[in-house]
Amino acid sequence: MNSLSEYKFGGRPVTSINLLLMLGEMEGVYQHLKYMGFKEDMDAINEMKQKYYKMYFNAKKKEGRTN
C-alpha cells in the first residue's frame, strides 16, 4: 500500500521503476502528438525523454550494483 505522501510534490522516490512508468506515459504523449501533427511539441517531449532515459539507465545500473 502506497503512502499518501507519494502524491505530494517530490514525494515519489526516483527509482528505475518509477522512471520507467513515467517514460511509458511520455512515449504515449509523443505518439499522440505525432499522429496529430504537432512536430514542435513532439521534439520537446523527445528532448525530455532523452534526459529521463539517461536517468533510468543510471538508476538501473546503480540499483543492479546494490542488489
C-alpha positions, 0 to 999 in steps of 0.5 A: 500500500502506497503512502499518501505522501507519494502524491505530494510534490517530490514525494515519489522516490526516483527509482528505475521503476518509477522512471520507467512508468513515467517514460511509458506515459511520455512515449504515449504523449509523443505518439499522440502528438505525432499522429496529430501533427504537432512536430514542435511539441513532439521534439520537446517531449523527445528532448525530455525523454532523452534526459529521463532515459539517461536517468533510468539507465543510471538508476538501473545500473546503480540499483543492479550494483546494490542488489 
